[in-house]
Amino acid sequence: MAMKKLNPSWLAPSQHNPKRRMSIAWTLGSVLMSGSVNAVASNLSQLSPEGIELVFPRLADTGNAVPLEAQITAPSGTHLTQLKVVLPENPNPLALQLKILGQARQYQLSTRLRLAASQSVWVHASFSDGSERAHSAPTVITSTACLDDS
């Protein structure tokens, strides 16, 4: 009598699933990034807001597309090298990170943000001499955007 070798599927080596790997990488990246960005947001309040002007609504009907306008002016003798927009209450707090090429002394930004909750939006600027400045603008939204089905 010949014996058949059984190979249960749960013992077989698993197939590599790129979607699974990608989702694990995104989850891990979000967890690691959220801690560091939340720490950055708490430290931003210690920086000077000089040279950063924000136009942001104090009240928004929905968090789907809240307009933000920022004008950043570099201190004398320096230029802007990096710009970040941080939304501390969002699942992914770092909404925008720009590295500015060239030697822009003034920079104007106009965008729309998706907010998960009422919060202060932070604009953080880094300059060529290593100095940093940050300014925030609070808003209250009446309907969340990041947690709904849209």
N, CA and C atoms as a LAMMPS dump frame, in Angstrom:
ITEM: TIMESTEP
0
ITEM: NUMBER OF ATOMS
450
ITEM: BOX BOUNDS ff ff ff
-5.0000000000000000e+02 5.0000000000000000e+02
-5.0000000000000000e+02 5.0000000000000000e+02
-5.0000000000000000e+02 5.0000000000000000e+02
ITEM: ATOMS id mol type element x y z
1 1 1 N 0.832 -1.153 0
2 1 2 C 0 0 0
3 1 3 C 0.896 1.242 0
4 2 1 N 0.699 2.114 -0.984
5 2 2 C 1.485 3.341 -1.111
6 2 3 C 0.857 4.436 -0.269
7 3 1 N 1.715 5.148 0.44
8 3 2 C 1.235 6.232 1.286
9 3 3 C 1.411 7.559 0.555
10 4 1 N 0.371 8.324 0.573
11 4 2 C 0.409 9.637 -0.059
12 4 3 C 0.911 10.667 0.945
13 5 1 N 1.81 11.527 0.501
14 5 2 C 2.346 12.567 1.373
15 5 3 C 1.367 13.745 1.4
16 6 1 N 0.951 14.125 2.59
17 6 2 C 0.025 15.245 2.751
18 6 3 C 0.824 16.539 2.94
19 7 1 N 0.365 17.569 2.304
20 7 2 C 1.003 18.878 2.419
21 7 3 C -0.09 19.907 2.661
22 8 1 N -0.472 20.095 3.915
23 8 2 C -1.537 21.065 4.183
24 8 3 C -1.123 22.467 3.738
25 9 1 N -2.094 23.205 3.242
26 9 2 C -1.796 24.541 2.705
27 9 3 C -1.275 25.498 3.774
28 10 1 N -1.672 25.288 5.015
29 10 2 C -1.217 26.199 6.054
30 10 3 C 0.229 25.955 6.451
31 11 1 N 0.782 24.785 6.065
32 11 2 C 2.187 24.512 6.327
33 11 3 C 3.085 24.918 5.169
34 12 1 N 2.481 25.08 4.006
35 12 2 C 3.261 25.432 2.816
36 12 3 C 3.82 26.838 2.959
37 13 1 N 4.989 27.092 2.366
38 13 2 C 5.528 28.458 2.444
39 13 3 C 4.554 29.448 1.81
40 14 1 N 4.371 30.56 2.495
41 14 2 C 3.385 31.536 2.015
42 14 3 C 3.872 32.224 0.742
43 15 1 N 2.928 32.555 -0.079
44 15 2 C 3.233 33.301 -1.296
45 15 3 C 3.483 34.755 -0.914
46 16 1 N 4.388 35.38 -1.606
47 16 2 C 4.659 36.788 -1.334
48 16 3 C 3.532 37.619 -1.912
49 17 1 N 2.938 38.44 -1.065
50 17 2 C 1.832 39.284 -1.476
51 17 3 C 2.281 40.744 -1.406
52 18 1 N 2.511 41.395 -2.56
53 18 2 C 3 42.776 -2.524
54 18 3 C 1.994 43.748 -1.911
55 19 1 N 0.699 43.478 -2.045
56 19 2 C -0.299 44.372 -1.444
57 19 3 C -0.214 44.323 0.078
58 20 1 N -0.009 43.117 0.601
59 20 2 C 0.108 42.974 2.053
60 20 3 C 1.349 43.706 2.553
61 21 1 N 2.461 43.529 1.857
62 21 2 C 3.693 44.21 2.248
63 21 3 C 3.537 45.722 2.184
64 22 1 N 2.871 46.208 1.136
65 22 2 C 2.681 47.65 0.99
66 22 3 C 1.804 48.198 2.117
67 23 1 N 0.744 47.478 2.465
68 23 2 C -0.139 47.963 3.534
69 23 3 C 0.583 47.955 4.881
70 24 1 N 1.421 46.951 5.118
71 24 2 C 2.194 46.929 6.361
72 24 3 C 3.175 48.094 6.387
73 25 1 N 3.813 48.363 5.268
74 25 2 C 4.767 49.479 5.192
75 25 3 C 4.069 50.813 5.431
76 26 1 N 2.898 51.018 4.827
77 26 2 C 2.151 52.27 5.023
78 26 3 C 1.733 52.417 6.482
79 27 1 N 1.251 51.335 7.083
80 27 2 C 0.813 51.392 8.473
81 27 3 C 1.98 51.715 9.392
82 28 1 N 3.074 51.022 9.205
83 28 2 C 4.251 51.26 10.031
84 28 3 C 4.773 52.683 9.835
85 29 1 N 4.818 53.139 8.593
86 29 2 C 5.271 54.496 8.316
87 29 3 C 4.379 55.543 8.95
88 30 1 N 3.065 55.328 8.895
89 30 2 C 2.125 56.279 9.494
90 30 3 C 2.296 56.345 11.002
91 31 1 N 2.474 55.176 11.622
92 31 2 C 2.644 55.142 13.076
93 31 3 C 3.932 55.844 13.481
94 32 1 N 5.024 55.53 12.786
95 32 2 C 6.298 56.157 13.121
96 32 3 C 6.283 57.651 12.84
97 33 1 N 5.68 58.059 11.72
98 33 2 C 5.649 59.472 11.341
99 33 3 C 4.74 60.274 12.273
100 34 1 N 3.609 59.702 12.688
101 34 2 C 2.67 60.462 13.51
102 34 3 C 3.289 60.85 14.833
103 35 1 N 4.078 59.976 15.436
104 35 2 C 4.73 60.32 16.695
105 35 3 C 5.708 61.455 16.523
106 36 1 N 6.515 61.41 15.477
107 36 2 C 7.51 62.451 15.279
108 36 3 C 6.86 63.771 14.868
109 37 1 N 5.805 63.714 14.061
110 37 2 C 5.142 64.949 13.643
111 37 3 C 4.382 65.568 14.802
112 38 1 N 3.75 64.748 15.66
113 38 2 C 3.073 65.294 16.829
114 38 3 C 4.075 65.945 17.774
115 39 1 N 5.258 65.369 17.909
116 39 2 C 6.296 65.988 18.728
117 39 3 C 6.737 67.307 18.109
118 40 1 N 6.841 67.347 16.779
119 40 2 C 7.209 68.583 16.086
120 40 3 C 6.141 69.645 16.311
121 41 1 N 4.863 69.247 16.236
122 41 2 C 3.772 70.207 16.412
123 41 3 C 3.8 70.828 17.808
124 42 1 N 4.14 70.045 18.814
125 42 2 C 4.194 70.609 20.162
126 42 3 C 5.373 71.573 20.309
127 43 1 N 6.451 71.336 19.576
128 43 2 C 7.612 72.226 19.643
129 43 3 C 7.462 73.467 18.765
130 44 1 N 6.559 73.428 17.809
131 44 2 C 6.39 74.562 16.898
132 44 3 C 5.919 75.816 17.622
133 45 1 N 5.182 75.646 18.71
134 45 2 C 4.669 76.812 19.434
135 45 3 C 5.792 77.63 20.061
136 46 1 N 6.988 77.05 20.172
137 46 2 C 8.124 77.769 20.755
138 46 3 C 8.854 78.629 19.726
139 47 1 N 8.547 78.442 18.438
140 47 2 C 9.216 79.204 17.375
141 47 3 C 8.505 80.528 17.128
142 48 1 N 9.247 81.487 16.615
143 48 2 C 8.697 82.803 16.307
144 48 3 C 7.816 82.742 15.051
145 49 1 N 6.668 83.439 15.055
146 49 2 C 5.813 83.486 13.868
147 49 3 C 6.174 84.626 12.91
148 50 1 N 7.225 85.391 13.226
149 50 2 C 7.59 86.565 12.434
150 50 3 C 7.897 86.178 10.987
151 51 1 N 7.295 86.89 10.048
152 51 2 C 7.537 86.675 8.631
153 51 3 C 6.602 85.673 7.979
154 52 1 N 5.682 85.091 8.761
155 52 2 C 4.718 84.136 8.205
156 52 3 C 3.316 84.689 8.419
157 53 1 N 2.628 84.928 7.315
158 53 2 C 1.25 85.413 7.37
159 53 3 C 0.332 84.327 6.829
160 54 1 N -0.742 84.037 7.569
161 54 2 C -1.685 82.988 7.171
162 54 3 C -3.076 83.564 6.977
163 55 1 N -3.752 83.085 5.944
164 55 2 C -5.162 83.382 5.736
165 55 3 C -5.868 82.025 5.775
166 56 1 N -6.653 81.808 6.838
167 56 2 C -7.294 80.522 7.075
168 56 3 C -8.631 80.794 7.759
169 57 1 N -9.713 80.171 7.314
170 57 2 C -11.019 80.473 7.919
171 57 3 C -11.102 79.97 9.363
172 58 1 N -11.705 80.769 10.212
173 58 2 C -11.89 80.369 11.612
174 58 3 C -12.993 79.33 11.764
175 59 1 N -13.928 79.3 10.798
176 59 2 C -15.033 78.339 10.822
177 59 3 C -15.227 77.794 9.413
178 60 1 N -15.305 76.466 9.305
179 60 2 C -15.511 75.823 8.003
180 60 3 C -16.695 74.861 8.131
181 61 1 N -17.555 74.857 7.117
182 61 2 C -18.723 73.981 7.136
183 61 3 C -18.332 72.514 7.097
184 62 1 N -17.299 72.204 6.345
185 62 2 C -16.822 70.835 6.223
186 62 3 C -15.304 70.844 6.171
187 63 1 N -14.698 69.726 6.561
188 63 2 C -13.249 69.632 6.527
189 63 3 C -12.723 69.086 5.219
190 64 1 N -13.585 68.948 4.198
191 64 2 C -13.166 68.341 2.933
192 64 3 C -12.129 69.155 2.178
193 65 1 N -12.3 70.45 2.104
194 65 2 C -11.368 71.299 1.339
195 65 3 C -11.342 72.694 1.955
196 66 1 N -10.522 72.853 2.973
197 66 2 C -10.418 74.133 3.674
198 66 3 C -9.262 74.915 3.057
199 67 1 N -9.52 76.12 2.544
200 67 2 C -8.462 76.88 1.861
201 67 3 C -7.435 77.454 2.837
202 68 1 N -6.178 77.382 2.445
203 68 2 C -5.083 77.961 3.211
204 68 3 C -4.232 78.801 2.273
205 69 1 N -3.942 80.017 2.687
206 69 2 C -3.007 80.873 1.972
207 69 3 C -1.933 81.293 2.96
208 70 1 N -0.686 81.175 2.539
209 70 2 C 0.437 81.552 3.395
210 70 3 C 1.427 82.379 2.59
211 71 1 N 1.979 83.38 3.24
212 71 2 C 3.047 84.176 2.643
213 71 3 C 4.208 84.173 3.625
214 72 1 N 5.351 83.68 3.174
215 72 2 C 6.517 83.551 4.02
216 72 3 C 7.599 84.487 3.497
217 73 1 N 8.165 85.288 4.379
218 73 2 C 9.259 86.189 4.036
219 73 3 C 10.461 85.8 4.874
220 74 1 N 11.579 85.526 4.222
221 74 2 C 12.802 85.111 4.912
222 74 3 C 13.43 86.3 5.622
223 75 1 N 14.099 86.046 6.746
224 75 2 C 14.834 87.128 7.414
225 75 3 C 15.922 87.689 6.502
226 76 1 N 16.356 88.882 6.768
227 76 2 C 17.374 89.544 5.951
228 76 3 C 18.645 88.701 5.862
229 77 1 N 19.155 88.544 4.655
230 77 2 C 20.382 87.793 4.423
231 77 3 C 20.197 86.285 4.314
232 78 1 N 18.967 85.814 4.34
233 78 2 C 18.711 84.37 4.225
234 78 3 C 17.689 84.117 3.124
235 79 1 N 17.483 82.849 2.827
236 79 2 C 16.427 82.468 1.897
237 79 3 C 15.744 81.206 2.421
238 80 1 N 14.559 80.958 1.929
239 80 2 C 13.739 79.831 2.348
240 80 3 C 14.29 78.542 1.747
241 81 1 N 14.422 77.492 2.574
242 81 2 C 14.918 76.205 2.077
243 81 3 C 13.872 75.098 2.173
244 82 1 N 12.983 75.19 3.173
245 82 2 C 11.992 74.134 3.346
246 82 3 C 10.729 74.702 3.968
247 83 1 N 9.603 74.111 3.573
248 83 2 C 8.297 74.539 4.061
249 83 3 C 7.463 73.306 4.369
250 84 1 N 6.819 73.295 5.546
251 84 2 C 5.961 72.176 5.947
252 84 3 C 4.616 72.716 6.404
253 85 1 N 3.56 71.948 6.132
254 85 2 C 2.237 72.218 6.674
255 85 3 C 1.884 71.01 7.533
256 86 1 N 1.634 71.258 8.824
257 86 2 C 1.382 70.194 9.787
258 86 3 C -0.045 70.325 10.313
259 87 1 N -0.779 69.198 10.256
260 87 2 C -2.15 69.119 10.774
261 87 3 C -2.136 68.1 11.912
262 88 1 N -1.918 68.53 13.158
263 88 2 C -1.686 67.603 14.266
264 88 3 C -2.817 66.611 14.548
265 89 1 N -4.045 66.96 14.248
266 89 2 C -5.18 66.086 14.562
267 89 3 C -5.535 65.123 13.436
268 90 1 N -4.874 65.205 12.294
269 90 2 C -5.157 64.303 11.171
270 90 3 C -4.456 62.965 11.365
271 91 1 N -4.979 61.903 10.742
272 91 2 C -4.298 60.606 10.819
273 91 3 C -2.869 60.659 10.267
274 92 1 N -2.653 61.436 9.23
275 92 2 C -1.31 61.696 8.69
276 92 3 C -1.031 63.184 8.885
277 93 1 N -0.369 63.553 9.982
278 93 2 C -0.233 64.974 10.338
279 93 3 C 0.58 65.818 9.366
280 94 1 N 1.564 65.231 8.68
281 94 2 C 2.371 66.017 7.749
282 94 3 C 1.635 66.105 6.416
283 95 1 N 0.955 67.237 6.202
284 95 2 C 0.129 67.397 5.001
285 95 3 C 0.95 67.79 3.786
286 96 1 N 2.017 68.547 3.992
287 96 2 C 2.799 69.06 2.87
288 96 3 C 4.224 69.304 3.327
289 97 1 N 5.18 68.902 2.501
290 97 2 C 6.586 69.2 2.761
291 97 3 C 7.233 69.574 1.439
292 98 1 N 7.73 70.797 1.366
293 98 2 C 8.359 71.296 0.151
294 98 3 C 9.813 71.656 0.424
295 99 1 N 10.689 71.246 -0.458
296 99 2 C 12.068 71.726 -0.421
297 99 3 C 12.165 72.786 -1.496
298 100 1 N 12.535 73.981 -1.115
299 100 2 C 12.556 75.123 -2.021
300 100 3 C 13.928 75.211 -2.675
301 101 1 N 13.944 75.099 -4
302 101 2 C 15.184 75.23 -4.755
303 101 3 C 15.375 76.697 -5.119
304 102 1 N 16.589 77.08 -5.285
305 102 2 C 16.859 78.481 -5.586
306 102 3 C 16.989 79.266 -4.292
307 103 1 N 16.929 80.561 -4.405
308 103 2 C 17.101 81.409 -3.232
309 103 3 C 15.899 82.335 -3.074
310 104 1 N 14.762 81.747 -2.848
311 104 2 C 13.53 82.518 -2.701
312 104 3 C 13.528 83.252 -1.359
313 105 1 N 13.437 84.553 -1.437
314 105 2 C 13.331 85.356 -0.205
315 105 3 C 11.882 85.425 0.247
316 106 1 N 10.952 85.407 -0.705
317 106 2 C 9.522 85.373 -0.391
318 106 3 C 8.892 84.195 -1.108
319 107 1 N 7.914 83.609 -0.443
320 107 2 C 7.229 82.464 -1.027
321 107 3 C 5.75 82.578 -0.692
322 108 1 N 4.928 82.321 -1.676
323 108 2 C 3.482 82.396 -1.475
324 108 3 C 2.88 81.028 -1.797
325 109 1 N 2.056 80.526 -0.897
326 109 2 C 1.447 79.21 -1.017
327 109 3 C -0.06 79.346 -0.931
328 110 1 N -0.751 78.665 -1.822
329 110 2 C -2.209 78.627 -1.792
330 110 3 C -2.626 77.19 -2.065
331 111 1 N -3.365 76.592 -1.12
332 111 2 C -3.769 75.198 -1.259
333 111 3 C -5.067 74.962 -0.491
334 112 1 N -5.575 73.756 -0.592
335 112 2 C -6.746 73.338 0.178
336 112 3 C -6.35 72.119 0.988
337 113 1 N -6.827 72.07 2.227
338 113 2 C -6.465 71.002 3.148
339 113 3 C -7.692 70.198 3.548
340 114 1 N -7.487 68.931 3.807
341 114 2 C -8.549 68.063 4.305
342 114 3 C -8.297 67.842 5.788
343 115 1 N -9.23 68.296 6.62
344 115 2 C -9.062 68.253 8.064
345 115 3 C -9.952 67.178 8.685
346 116 1 N -9.398 66.418 9.62
347 116 2 C -10.148 65.369 10.304
348 116 3 C -10.983 65.939 11.44
349 117 1 N -10.546 67.044 12.011
350 117 2 C -11.236 67.624 13.161
351 117 3 C -10.865 69.097 13.269
352 118 1 N -11.543 69.789 14.157
353 118 2 C -11.172 71.178 14.441
354 118 3 C -9.772 71.174 15.027
355 119 1 N -8.912 72.054 14.536
356 119 2 C -7.523 72.051 14.96
357 119 3 C -6.818 73.317 14.521
358 120 1 N -5.591 73.461 14.988
359 120 2 C -4.723 74.541 14.517
360 120 3 C -3.838 73.982 13.419
361 121 1 N -3.773 74.689 12.315
362 121 2 C -2.919 74.303 11.193
363 121 3 C -1.611 75.061 11.337
364 122 1 N -0.497 74.329 11.245
365 122 2 C 0.82 74.923 11.421
366 122 3 C 1.556 75.019 10.095
367 123 1 N 2.185 76.158 9.862
368 123 2 C 3.095 76.33 8.73
369 123 3 C 4.483 76.545 9.332
370 124 1 N 5.411 75.673 8.948
371 124 2 C 6.766 75.676 9.495
372 124 3 C 7.745 75.968 8.365
373 125 1 N 8.581 76.976 8.549
374 125 2 C 9.551 77.374 7.521
375 125 3 C 10.967 77.23 8.058
376 126 1 N 11.856 76.688 7.214
377 126 2 C 13.289 76.584 7.536
378 126 3 C 14.059 77.472 6.567
379 127 1 N 15.101 78.118 7.085
380 127 2 C 15.852 79.078 6.29
381 127 3 C 17.305 78.644 6.127
382 128 1 N 18.015 79.291 5.204
383 128 2 C 19.371 78.898 4.828
384 128 3 C 20.374 78.998 5.971
385 129 1 N 20.132 79.842 6.959
386 129 2 C 21.071 79.969 8.083
387 129 3 C 20.776 78.974 9.196
388 130 1 N 19.807 78.074 8.969
389 130 2 C 19.46 77.065 9.963
390 130 3 C 18.342 77.489 10.899
391 131 1 N 17.896 78.729 10.806
392 131 2 C 16.815 79.185 11.676
393 131 3 C 15.475 78.651 11.172
394 132 1 N 14.511 78.61 12.089
395 132 2 C 13.168 78.121 11.778
396 132 3 C 12.142 79.057 12.383
397 133 1 N 11.016 79.121 11.712
398 133 2 C 9.884 79.9 12.218
399 133 3 C 8.611 79.123 11.945
400 134 1 N 7.596 79.361 12.761
401 134 2 C 6.329 78.65 12.591
402 134 3 C 5.182 79.541 13.037
403 135 1 N 4.065 79.364 12.377
404 135 2 C 2.861 80.122 12.718
405 135 3 C 1.67 79.192 12.563
406 136 1 N 0.65 79.416 13.385
407 136 2 C -0.538 78.559 13.316
408 136 3 C -1.791 79.395 13.183
409 137 1 N -2.837 78.733 12.702
410 137 2 C -4.15 79.358 12.59
411 137 3 C -5.191 78.302 12.968
412 138 1 N -6.041 78.602 13.945
413 138 2 C -7.053 77.625 14.363
414 138 3 C -8.286 77.691 13.477
415 139 1 N -8.97 76.57 13.373
416 139 2 C -10.257 76.542 12.683
417 139 3 C -11.175 75.541 13.377
418 140 1 N -12.454 75.803 13.268
419 140 2 C -13.474 74.904 13.791
420 140 3 C -14.275 74.405 12.604
421 141 1 N -14.383 73.089 12.475
422 141 2 C -15.188 72.53 11.376
423 141 3 C -16.412 71.858 11.975
424 142 1 N -17.482 71.876 11.211
425 142 2 C -18.739 71.316 11.702
426 142 3 C -18.975 69.891 11.23
427 143 1 N -18.196 69.39 10.282
428 143 2 C -18.333 68.027 9.764
429 143 3 C -16.945 67.501 9.423
430 144 1 N -16.604 66.281 9.885
431 144 2 C -15.281 65.741 9.623
432 144 3 C -15.142 65.258 8.19
433 145 1 N -13.913 65.234 7.694
434 145 2 C -13.66 64.824 6.302
435 145 3 C -12.862 63.533 6.227
436 146 1 N -11.92 63.312 7.103
437 146 2 C -11.045 62.151 6.988
438 146 3 C -11.702 60.865 7.475
439 147 1 N -12.773 60.951 8.207
440 147 2 C -13.368 59.753 8.769
441 147 3 C -14.687 59.351 8.112
442 148 1 N -15.142 60.099 7.124
443 148 2 C -16.397 59.74 6.462
444 148 3 C -16.108 58.867 5.238
445 149 1 N -17.153 58.438 4.533
446 149 2 C -17.008 57.519 3.417
447 149 3 C -16.681 58.179 2.099
448 150 1 N -16.595 59.507 2.018
449 150 2 C -16.336 60.168 0.749
450 150 3 C -14.896 60.14 0.36
